Amino acid sequence: MRMISTDAAPAAIGPYSQGVVVNNLFYSSGQIPLTAEGTMIEGGIEEQTHQVFKNLEAVLKEAGASFETVVKATVFIKDMNDFAAINEIYGEYFSTHKPARSCVEVARLPKDAQIEIEVIALVK
C-alpha cells in the first residue's frame, strides 16, 4: 500500500489520505472544491465542479494515473437539479474515455460543498 500526497491538491481535512495505491489500483478520497491552499472556491456548481476535477487531476498524477485510466467515479451532489450542468462539465474531462459512474444526491457535504467526486483508477 502506498499513500498519495501532493501539494497540488488540498490536504486532507481529517484523518485520511488524499488517496491510496494498492497493487495497480488508485483509490482517491473524495475531492471537494477546495483550492490547493484549502480555501473553498467561490462561485456556483460550474466553478466548484471544475475545481474538483483540478484536484482529482493532481492526485491522479501523483499516483501515476490519469483521467484516461479511471475505471469508476462516484459523484455526490447536494442538488439533483444541478445534474445537467455537472454532467456537461464531467463530459469535458471524460470525453472519449467513459468510466463507470454512480451519482447520488446527498443532504450535506463537507464544508457545505455542492459536489464531491471520488475515483478508482488503474496505475500504469
N, C-alpha and C positions, 0 to 999 in steps of 0.2 A: 504494500500500500504506500502511495506517495501523496502527501498533502500538497495542494496547489495554493500558492500565494503570490499575488502580483500587486504592485503599487499602481498599476494602470486601471484597477477596478477598486470599488470601495471595500474597505476592510470589513470583516465580519462584525456584526453588531451584537454578537453573543458568543457562546462557547461552541463555535463550529468553524470550519474552514471554508474558503471560497469554493473548494471542490476537492475531490479525491480521485486519483487514478488507481484502479485495481486491474492488474494484468493489462489488457489493451483497451479498457473502457474508462472513460472520464464521466464522473457524476458531479454535476455542478450543484452548488447550493442555489436557492432561488435568488435571482437578481432583481432588485427593485431600482427605481430611478434616482439613485444617489450618484453624485459625481465621485470621481476617484478620491476627492478630498472629504467625502462624507456628507455633502450638502444635498438636500432634496432639490431636484431640478424644478425650475419654475415652468409654468405652462400647463396645458391640458394633456389629454391622453396621447396625442400625437408626439409631443415632445417627450413625455415620460416613456413611451414605447421605444423611441429611438435611443434614449439613454440606457434603457435596459439592454437593448441589443449591443450598444457600445461596451457595456460591462461584460456581457456574455462573450463578445469577441475577444476581450482581453484575457478572460480566464481560459477560454478555449485555446488561445495561442500559447499561453503559459503551460498548458497541459500537453501541447503538441497535437492539438486537434483544430478543427475549423468548422464553420457552418456547413461545409460540404461533407463532413463526417458525422454530423448529428444524426442519431437514429431515432430519438424520441424527444419531444418537447412537451412540457406541461405548462399551460398558461393559466394564471389565476387573475381574474379581473373583478373589480369592485362593482361594475355595472354592465350587464349583458347588452345594454343599448350601445356600448362602445365597441361591440364585436366587429362591426363592419370596418370601422376606422383602424382598429388593431389588425384585422385580417389584411387590409391593404398594405400596411407597413410591414407586417410579417412576410408578405409576399415579396417585398423588396430584398429581404435577406435570404429567403428560401424561394428563389425564382425557378430554377431548374431542378435543384435537389429538394425533394419534399419529404421530410421525415414524418414518422407517425406523430400524432399530436392529440392531446386532450386539452379542453378548455373548460374551466369551471368558474362560475360566479361565486364569490365569497363575501361574507359580511364585512370583513375588515382585513387589511394587510398591514405589515409593519410600517411604522412612520406615516400611516394613513395614505400610503401609495395607492394609485389607481390600478397598477399592474405589477405582477411578478411573474418571471419565467425561469424555469429550470430545465436543463437539458442533460441528456446522456449522449455521449459521442464516442466514436471509435478513435483511438490514438494510433497514429501511424508510426 
